[in-house]
Amino acid sequence: MKINKLKFTSISKVSAFATLQTTRISEKTLAKTKAASNFITDVADVFLFIHRIIKESFSSSFEFKEFLYQCYKIGYKTLPLVTVTGAIMGLVLTIQSRPVLINFGAVSMLPSMVVVSLIREMGPVITGLICAGKIGSGMGAELGSMRVTEQIDAMEVSATNPMQYLVVTRVWAATLMIPLLVLYADALGVMGSWMGANIKGEVTLTLFFSQAFSHVDFLDFFPAVIKTFFFGALIGLVGCYKGYNAGRGTESVGVAANSAVVLASLLVIVVDMVAVQITDMLIL
């Protein structure tokens, strides 16, 4: 009898352990399946969002006045921040590079090195990250607050197309204005570099420009400008998507703004990496 009881107890323990493990495995499987399903759903929502933007962009009732207003907000309102960033960027890059070039006896290459660095990488990437922080968060917070206060729902009820009025105008404004801001930052960076070169030396503006642009060619300028259009489109798309699809609670406004900044900054770096690889293959 004791042996039978021991066998029965052992079988019960094994059965209970197997049931517990099966339950844990099932819960983990369901959790992973749900996470994968949510990811696929999010990707599908993004593509549908992009499709709606493209469709509404070529509509006959394009909101041109709102588009100009968004260009004013994105471009003109960001000028002070880009001005300070561009000037300091060229100044600091010149001051940091000068001692190294002096050690190699190549101080005459300082203007061209700084300008090529600004045009190719420093100007577009840093300005793109600055715009992702200011413009992306602004779009996410603005559209998120409109979603929370049901203003977007009210526009839909009143037969107004919120996608065309709120999203399309912002995405196109960011796509067109951020390249202009990058060119403006590059120009200020060159002037800041000239100021940095005159801190411990004396270089005329004409001589500095002739040395700076002697090694700049079309393949330095054109790919850097092209990728800034992608920066602007991604910043506008991410900011509008996060804000337009924000939740109903008040916390969702902060979440939308924060996630828009993080994702837009990450995509700017990723697109820059891809653009650098493509440019390198074209040059070789």
C-alpha positions in Angstrom: 0.0 0.0 0.0 2.8 2.4 0.9 4.5 1.7 -2.5 1.2 2.4 -4.3 0.7 5.6 -2.4 4.3 6.7 -3.2 3.8 5.9 -6.8 0.5 7.8 -6.9 2.1 10.8 -5.1 5.0 10.8 -7.6 2.7 10.6 -10.5 0.6 13.5 -9.2 3.7 15.7 -8.6 4.9 14.9 -12.1 1.5 15.6 -13.6 1.2 18.9 -11.7 4.7 20.0 -12.7 4.0 19.1 -16.3 0.7 21.1 -16.2 2.5 24.1 -14.7 5.2 24.1 -17.3 2.7 23.7 -20.1 0.8 26.7 -18.7 3.9 28.8 -18.5 4.9 27.9 -22.1 1.4 28.6 -23.3 1.4 32.0 -21.6 4.8 32.9 -23.0 3.7 31.8 -26.5 0.6 33.9 -26.3 2.6 36.9 -25.1 5.1 36.6 -28.0 2.2 36.0 -30.4 0.4 39.1 -29.2 3.6 41.2 -29.4 4.3 40.0 -32.9 0.7 40.7 -33.9 0.9 44.2 -32.4 4.1 44.9 -34.3 2.6 43.7 -37.6 -0.5 45.8 -36.9 1.6 48.9 -36.2 3.6 48.4 -39.4 0.4 48.0 -41.4 -1.0 51.2 -39.8 2.1 53.1 -40.8 1.9 52.0 -44.4 -1.8 52.9 -44.5 -1.0 56.3 -43.0 1.6 56.9 -45.6 -0.8 55.8 -48.3 -3.4 58.3 -47.1 -0.9 61.1 -47.0 0.2 60.4 -50.6 -3.4 60.2 -51.7 -4.4 63.4 -50.0 -1.3 65.2 -51.2 -2.5 65.1 -54.8 -6.1 66.0 -54.1 -7.7 69.0 -55.7 -8.6 70.5 -52.4 -5.0 70.9 -51.1 -4.9 73.3 -48.1 -2.3 75.8 -49.5 -2.8 78.5 -46.9 -2.3 76.0 -44.0 0.7 74.7 -45.8 2.3 78.2 -46.0 1.4 78.7 -42.3 3.2 75.5 -41.4 6.2 76.5 -43.5 6.3 79.7 -41.4 6.1 77.8 -38.1 8.6 75.2 -39.1 11.1 77.4 -40.9 11.0 80.9 -39.4 10.3 79.8 -35.8 13.2 77.4 -35.9 15.7 80.0 -37.3 17.0 81.2 -33.9 17.9 77.7 -32.7 19.4 76.7 -36.0 21.4 80.0 -36.1 23.0 79.3 -32.7 23.6 75.6 -33.6 25.2 76.3 -37.0 27.6 79.0 -35.8 28.7 77.1 -32.8 29.1 73.9 -34.8 31.6 75.5 -37.3 33.4 77.4 -34.5 33.9 74.4 -32.3 34.9 72.1 -35.2 37.6 74.6 -36.2 39.0 75.1 -32.7 39.1 71.4 -32.1 40.7 70.5 -35.4 43.4 73.2 -35.5 45.9 71.7 -33.0 45.8 68.3 -34.7 46.5 69.8 -38.1 49.3 72.0 -36.7 51.0 68.8 -35.4 50.9 67.3 -39.0 51.9 70.6 -40.6 48.6 70.8 -42.5 47.0 73.9 -41.0 46.3 75.2 -44.5 43.9 72.3 -45.0 41.8 73.4 -42.0 39.2 75.5 -44.0 38.5 72.8 -46.6 38.4 70.0 -44.0 35.9 71.9 -41.9 33.7 72.9 -44.8 33.6 69.4 -46.3 32.7 68.0 -42.8 29.9 70.5 -42.4 28.4 70.0 -45.8 28.6 66.2 -45.8 27.8 65.2 -42.3 27.8 67.7 -39.4 25.4 70.2 -40.9 22.7 67.8 -42.1 22.8 65.4 -39.2 23.0 67.8 -36.3 20.4 70.1 -37.8 18.2 67.1 -38.5 18.4 66.0 -34.9 17.7 69.6 -33.7 14.6 69.7 -35.9 13.6 66.3 -34.8 13.6 67.5 -31.2 11.8 70.8 -31.8 9.5 70.1 -34.8 8.8 66.4 -34.1 7.8 67.0 -30.5 5.7 70.1 -31.5 3.8 68.1 -34.0 3.3 65.1 -31.7 2.1 67.3 -28.8 -0.1 69.5 -30.9 -1.9 66.7 -32.8 -2.0 64.6 -29.6 -3.7 67.4 -27.7 -6.2 67.8 -30.5 -6.9 64.1 -30.4 -7.4 64.1 -26.6 -9.7 67.1 -26.7 -11.6 65.5 -29.6 -11.0 68.3 -32.0 -10.0 65.8 -34.7 -13.2 63.9 -34.1 -15.2 67.1 -34.4 -13.5 67.9 -37.7 -14.4 64.5 -39.0 -18.1 65.0 -38.0 -18.2 68.4 -39.6 -17.1 66.9 -43.0 -13.6 68.4 -42.7 -10.8 66.2 -43.7 -8.3 66.3 -40.8 -5.8 64.2 -42.6 -5.5 66.7 -45.4 -5.7 69.8 -43.2 -3.5 68.7 -40.3 -1.2 66.0 -41.5 -0.5 66.5 -45.2 0.4 70.2 -44.7 2.8 69.5 -41.9 4.6 66.7 -43.6 5.1 68.6 -46.8 6.2 71.7 -44.9 8.8 69.8 -42.9 10.0 68.1 -46.1 10.6 71.4 -47.9 11.7 73.6 -45.0 14.3 71.3 -43.2 16.6 71.2 -46.3 16.6 75.1 -46.3 17.3 75.1 -42.6 20.3 72.7 -43.2 21.7 75.0 -45.9 21.3 78.0 -43.6 23.1 76.1 -40.8 25.9 75.1 -43.2 26.4 78.8 -44.2 26.5 79.9 -40.6 28.9 77.0 -39.9 31.3 78.3 -42.5 31.1 81.8 -41.0 31.7 80.3 -37.5 34.7 78.4 -38.9 36.1 81.6 -40.3 35.7 83.2 -36.9 37.4 80.2 -35.2 40.3 80.4 -37.7 40.9 84.1 -36.7 41.0 83.4 -33.0 44.7 82.3 -33.1 45.5 83.6 -36.6 44.5 86.1 -39.2 42.8 84.9 -42.3 40.8 87.2 -44.6 37.3 86.1 -45.6 38.3 85.9 -49.3 41.3 83.6 -48.6 39.3 81.5 -46.2 36.6 80.9 -48.8 39.0 80.1 -51.6 40.8 77.6 -49.4 37.5 76.2 -48.0 35.7 75.5 -51.3 38.8 74.4 -53.3 38.1 70.8 -52.3 34.3 70.8 -52.4 32.8 69.3 -55.5 29.3 68.2 -56.7 29.4 64.8 -55.0 29.9 66.5 -51.6 27.0 68.8 -52.0 24.3 66.9 -53.9 23.9 63.8 -51.8 23.9 65.8 -48.6 21.0 68.0 -49.9 19.0 65.0 -51.1 19.1 63.2 -47.8 17.8 66.2 -46.0 14.5 65.9 -47.9 14.2 62.4 -46.4 15.0 63.8 -43.0 12.2 66.3 -43.3 9.7 63.8 -44.6 10.5 61.3 -41.8 10.4 64.0 -39.0 7.0 65.3 -40.3 5.6 61.8 -40.8 6.7 60.5 -37.3 5.5 63.6 -35.5 2.1 63.5 -37.2 1.6 59.8 -36.9 2.4 59.7 -33.2 0.2 62.7 -32.5 -2.7 61.7 -34.8 -2.8 58.2 -33.2 -2.4 59.3 -29.6 -4.5 57.8 -26.9 -7.5 59.3 -25.1 -5.8 60.2 -21.8 -3.9 63.3 -21.0 -0.7 61.3 -20.5 -0.8 60.3 -24.2 0.1 63.8 -25.2 3.5 63.5 -23.5 4.0 60.0 -24.7 3.3 61.1 -28.3 5.7 64.0 -28.1 8.4 61.9 -26.5 8.1 58.9 -28.8 8.1 61.2 -31.8 11.4 62.8 -30.8 13.1 59.4 -30.1 11.9 57.7 -33.2 12.5 60.7 -35.5 16.1 61.1 -34.2 16.8 57.4 -34.6 15.4 57.4 -38.2 17.5 60.4 -39.0 20.7 58.6 -38.0 19.6 55.4 -39.8 18.8 57.3 -43.1 22.1 59.1 -42.8 23.9 55.8 -42.5 22.2 54.4 -45.6 22.8 57.6 -47.5 26.5 57.4 -46.6 26.8 53.8 -47.9 25.0 54.7 -51.2 27.2 57.8 -51.7 30.3 55.7 -51.0 29.3 53.1 -53.6 28.5 55.8 -56.2 31.9 57.5 -55.7 33.8 54.3 -56.0 
